[in-house]
């Protein structure tokens, strides 16, 4: 669901400025990822990688690894947000 939502955002708002993109990302994508995350808390690397895949198709971030994308968008890791 998150990848579909992110794809729609990327497709329909291609030239969206970074602050506006972050608003859409945080409200539509990250909220789905974090829903009840403290309860199900992913424990295997496979599950964590599947969850983080939702950030891999973020526009203007192709060619960056996960940590670089987070730094570029000034976002905390999902693990940090889950612990917090």
Secondary structure as GFF3:
##gff-version 3
##sequence-region A 1 84
A	DSSP	alpha_helix	2	12	.	.	.	ID=ss1
A	DSSP	alpha_helix	18	24	.	.	.	ID=ss2
A	DSSP	pi_helix	25	30	.	.	.	ID=ss3
A	DSSP	alpha_helix	31	34	.	.	.	ID=ss4
A	DSSP	alpha_helix	37	40	.	.	.	ID=ss5
A	DSSP	alpha_helix	45	52	.	.	.	ID=ss6
A	DSSP	three_ten_helix	53	55	.	.	.	ID=ss7
A	DSSP	alpha_helix	66	73	.	.	.	ID=ss8
A	DSSP	alpha_helix	78	83	.	.	.	ID=ss9
###
